[in-house]
Amino acid sequence: MADRYDAIIIGMGPGGEACAGRLMTAGRRVAIIEKELIGGECAYWACIPSKTLLRPPEARGEAARAAGLAAPALDWAGLRDYRDYMIRHLDDTAQVSGYEQAGAAVVKGPARLAGPGMVEAGGRLLEADHVVIATGSQPVRPDVEGLDGATVWTNREATTVRDIPSRVLLIGGSAVGVELGTFYARMGAAVTIIQRAGRLIDREDPRVGELAARALESDGVTVRAGRTAVRAEQAAAGTLVTLDDGSRVETDVVILGAGRRPATGGLGLDTAGVRPDARGALGVDERCRAADGLWAVGDVTGVALFTHVAMYQGRIVADNILGRRRAASYQGIPRVVFGDPEIAAVGLSTARARAAGIDVAAAEVGLADAIARPWTYERDPRGALGLIADRDRRILVGAWAVAPLASEWIHTAALAIRAAIPVDVLLDQVAQFPTYSEAYLAALERLGL
């Protein structure tokens, strides 16, 4: 006999939690299933611990760059303790209790579909009109000969580290590589980043990767772009990694940052008549529906592997289950890498805009040349803002910034792109003085539209 619910949510990361919370607030009877910790990868091993770890070295750098201040000392023990507090000491007891008190049925353990609207988990059979898959993603392990014999960390080990290694080799030069490379270098490790593509952050405009590499190299990081690791072997002290050009890097630990893939294995999707694509992603329509009564949110959809997208999709699914027909739009979704300075982008890169047939107008401004705020913020100010516009429609289609606090002020561009705000309206906006947001006016004027 199956236990009956209005909705069953498999996976309680940010997307699953957003969906569950919205449904429960509306009075729906919800069962939530989580095989690890409620809160998911983001809360315990990714977004929260990584940004917590990055902040003190960042603040130390800010102090050193500000006039009249000296760099304070880093307290690794104190930072580590606060990191452990922020990740709840890898204990979700309070979260389980909270959901139960709010009326949800909580099942801990793996889940498997047992047919349309049926789920097996924790030795129980559950049934609902709506099943939501929110199982997230898992790190890609590159095919490197001998890697199994090396000390290899994923983001999990890297963000819950107890002792800082002396040497770190990062495979991958996107968000994970840049953020963890920044952190470990500032904590005293000798860091090398191996990036298969010819530049860092290669999904963005080339200028972004150039500025990111410059910032990392100023922290002592060695960036090897256009290279791949082909072999790992034990050395006298640590691991010796050979690259495709024959050069070698000796390291204590190899950290994987070569991307993630949707986690759909073992879910029994075939019983619901659904099959993942070659990447393992679960295809969904504009309402995040994979099949009748079967929904998916977050990394498992392969749409955009960001926490904020997972939460957005969770809200979309909940509203559709509640009868409020709603389609997802992925226009103007910001992308941020929390390096120092921060790297933020939204919309199309220049190359992708041109490939889409857009008559592109592009402009870049150096912040120190355009506005006053960088000079009040730090000595020897850093940063640049780039805009990509559609000449014919006179709207922004892309933007990027590499600068302090870029994660905060990229949202001006994100909203402009999402709402297709005319450039003329943006040119008439009055920004607070002095702020980084003032740079938009200078960049917009330079577009020459």
N, C-alpha and C positions, 0 to 999 in steps of 0.2 A: 504494500500500500504506500503510495507516494504522499509526501507532505506537500500541500498545495500553497502556492504563493502567487502574488500578482506579478512579481518579477524576481528573477535570480540573476545575480551579478557575479561573474567568475573573474576574480582579480580585483584587489582593492588598492591599487595605486591611485594617483590623483584623478584619473578618468573615472574609475569605478566609484571612488568616493563622491565625486561631483554628481554622478548619476544617482547613486543611492540616496544621498542627502536630499536631492530635489524630489525624488519619489516619496521618501518617507515624510517630508514636510507636507506633501499633498495627501498624506494619509494612506498610501499604498503599503501593502504587506510585502516586505522585501526579505529575501534570503541572500546573504553575502558569503562568498567562499574565497578563502585566501590560503594558499599553501605555505606562505612564508610569514611576512609581517604586514599588518594593515598599515597602509601608507605607501607601500611599494618601494621600488628602486630609488625613486627621487628622494624620499624622506630619509632613507637610511644609508644609502651607498652612492648617491649621485649629487643632485642639485643642492640639497641642504648641507651635507658635510663638506662638499667641495667649496661652496661659497663661504662657509664658516671658516674653513682653513685658509682661504685666500685673503680674507679681510685683514687680519693683523699684519701680514707682510705688506699688503697694499697701504695700510695706514702708516706703517713705518716709512714706506717710500714717500708718501704724501708729506709726512713731517720733514723728511730730508729735503724735499723739493720746495717747501714753503719757506718764505723769508723769515729769518729770526728763530728758526727751530732746528734742533739737532735730532737725528734719528734715535728713537727710543730702542731699548733692548727687546728682543723677542723672547718670550717665555713659552717654550715648547710644551712644558708640562701643563701650564695653565691653559694654553690653547687646546691641547689634547683633551683636557678635562671638559672644557666648554663644548668641544665637538661632540664628546660622548653624551653630554647633557642634551644637546640639540638633536641627536639621533636616538634619544630615549634609551640609551644603553642597549640598543637593539632589543627592546622589550616593548611589545604592543599590548600588554595587559590592560592598560587604561583605555586603549582604543576599542578592544574587544568588549570591555565592560560598558563603555559609552554607547556602542551600537546596540548592545543587548538591552540596556536600560531605555533606549529610544524605541525599542520594539522590533528590532531586526533579529532574524535568526542568523547566528554566526557559525559557520562551519570552517574549521581549519583542516587543510589537507588538499591534495590534488583533486581536480574535478575532471569529469569526462561526460560528454553528451551521450545520452542513451536513447536518442531519437528526438523528433521535434518536441520541444517543450519539456524534455526530460533530462535531468542531470543526476549523475551519481557522484557523491562526495562524502568522505568521512563515514563510509558504511551506510549511508542513507540514500534514498531515492527521493528526489525533489521534482516538483512539477510546477510549471508556470506558463502563462500565455506569452510571456516575454523573457528571453534569456539574453543577457548582455555579456559579450566576451571582452575582457579588459586585461588580458594576461601579459601585456607589455612586450619587451624585447630582451635579447641576450647578446653579449658581445661576440663579434666575429673573431675567430681565431685564425690568423693567417697561416698559410702553408709554408712553414719554415723548417727545414730539415734540422732535427735535433732539438727543437724547441721544448719538447716534452721533458727533456733532461735539465732544463734551465729553471731558475727561479722566475716564474711568470706570475704577474699580477694582472687582474682586471681592475676596473674602477673600484670594485668592492674592497679589495685589499689595499689599493692605493689611497682610498679616502678613510679607511679605518686603521691606518698605519700606527704602530706604537713607537717605533724607532726609525728615524730618518736614515735611509741608506746613503752610503758615500757616493755611489755612482748609479745613475738611472738612465736607461735607454727606453725611449717612448717610440712605439711603432704607430704612426699616424699623426698627421699634422693639422687636424681639425680641432673642434672644441676641446675634446679630452686632452689632446696633446698639448695645446697651447695653455690651457688652464693648469693642468698638472705639471707641465714643464715650468711654468712661472712659479708655482708653489714650491716645488722641490729645489729649484735653483735658489730661490730666496731663503730657503731653509738650509742652504749650504751644500747641497748635493751637486756633483758634476753631472750635467744633463745633456743628453744628445737626443734630438728628434729626427727620426727617419720618416720621410714623407714620399710616398710613391709618385704623387703628382709633382709637377715642376715648381709648385709654390704651396705655401701654407694656405689654409682656408680656401681651397681651390674652387668652391662653388660660388665664391664672391668675385667681384672685380679684382684684377691683378694687383691694383694699388693697395687693396686691403691686405693681401698676403705679404706684400713688400713691407708695409708699415708694421705688421705683426712680427715679421722676422726681425726687423730692426729693433723692436722693443725687447724681444727675447734675447737677441744677441747682446744687448746692453746689460742684460742680467747674467751674461756669461754662458747662455745656452748655445750649444752647437747645433745648427740646423742643416740637415743633409736632405735637401729637396731633390726630387728626381731620382731617388735611390730606393731600393728595396732590400730587406734582409733576406738572405738565402740560406744561411746555415748558422746554427748555434752549437757551441761545444764547450765543455768544461775546461776552464783554465786553472792555473795554479791558485788564483784567488778570484773566484767569480765565474762569469760566463764570457766567452769570446764570440762575438757576433760578426759574421762575414757579410759584407754587402755585395751587391751585384757588380760593382766596379773593382772588387778584389780587396778593398780597404776593410779594416777591422776596427771594432769598437769593443773595449772591455768594460763590463758592467757588473754590478751586483744584482740588479733586478731588471727584468724586461716588463714594461707596462704596456698592455694592449689598448690602443686607441684607434683601431682601424675600422670603426663603425659598429653598428648593431643590426641584428635581424629580428623580425617579428617572432614571438614565441608562440607558435601554434601547434607544436608537436604534442601528440598524446591526448588531444582534446576530443577525439572521436568526431571530428567535423563531418566525416562521411555519413554518419548516422542521421545527420540533418540535411544531407544532400548538398553539402558545401565542400569545396576544395580550395586550399590556399594556392597562390601563384608560386612561381619559381623561387621567389625570395622568402616564401613562407607567409606572405601577407594575406590577410582576409579581405577580399574585395567587398566594398560597400557602395551603396548608392548615395545620392545627395543628402539623404536623411540618416546616413550611417547604418543602413539596414543591409545585412548580408543575405537574408532570406526571410520569409514570413515568420514573424515572431522571434527572429534571431538578429541581434544587433552587435556592433563592434565599435569600440572606442580606443583611442590612443595608439601607441606604437604598433599594436597588432594589425592595424589597418594599413600601415606602411605609407600613410598620406604625408605626414610630417612628424618626425619623431621628436616632439617637444612636449614638455609637461603642460604648457599653456594650451596647446592644441588638444591634448587628451582631455583636459578639463572642459574645454569648449565643446568637444564632441559629446562628453558626458551630459552636458546641459541640453544639447540638441536631441540626444536619444531620449532623455527623460521627458522633454516636452512632447515629443512624438508619441511616447507611450501614454502620456496624459491626454492625448487627443488634440494637442496644439500643433498642427502640422507645420514643420519647420525644416528648412534646408540649410545645410552648412555652406559657408563661403570661406575660402581660404585666401582671399585677397587681403593684402596688408598685414600678414602675420609676421611679427618681428622675429629676428634671429640674433641672439646675443652670445658672444664668447667673453667670459669674464676674465680677460687678461688685464694687464696694466700697461697702457691704457685699455679701456674696454673697447670691444669691437661689436658694432651693432649694424644690422642691415635689414632691409625690408623690400619686398617686391622683386623686380627683375634686375639682374646684372645688365650691364651695357650689351654684352655679347648675346644674352638671351633675348633682350628686347629687340635687337636687330634681327636675330633669327626668327622672331615672331612677326617680322615684316613691319615693325614700327619705325617711323622716321624719327630717329633719336636726336635729342639735344642733351648734352651732358656737360656738367660743370663740377669743378672741385675748388674748394677754398681752404687755404691754410688758416686755421682758427686764430693763430697769433697775429696774422696780417689783417684779419677781417673784423675782429671784435675785441672788447676790452676784458671780458671775463677770464680768459686764460691767464692774463698777466696778474690778475688779482688772486688767482687760484694757486699758481706755482711759478717759481723762477724757471727760466728756460722753458716756456710753455710748449706743450705738444698738442698735436691733433689736427685732423682734417675732416671735412664733410664733403661727400659727393652726392649729386642728384642726377637722376636720369628721367627725362621727360619725353612725352609724346608730342611732337610738334603740331601734328594735325588736331589732336583733341585738346591740347594745351592743359594737360594734367600730368602729375608725377606718376611714373610707373616703377620707380626704384629709388633707393637711397642707401647710403652707407655712412658710417662715422667711425673713426678710430680716435678716441679721445676720452678724457675723464668723464665719468657719469653718462657715457653714451647710451647705456641701457635705459636711462630715464628719459632723455630727450629725443630718442629715435621715434617715440610715439607720435610726435607731431607729423612726421612723414608717414607713419603707419596709418593714422587716421585719414590723412590726405589721400593716400592711395586707396584705402578701403572705401571711402565715400566719394572718390573721384572729384575732390574739391578743385575747382579751377585754379590755375596758377595765378590769375588776376586776384582772386580772393586771398590766396596765400600772401601775395605781395602787399596786400592792404592790411594784413594782420600786424598788430603792435605787440611786440614781445617785451617782457620785463627787462630793464637794464640794471646791472650787467648780468646776463645769463648766456649759457652756451646756445640756447634756442635762438638767440639773435642771429646766429650764423646762417639760418635758413634764408633770411632776407638777402644777404650778400650772395649766397649761392644761387638763389632764384633769379636775381638780377643778372648774374653772369651767364645764365642759360641763354639769354638773348632772344627770348620768345616775343 
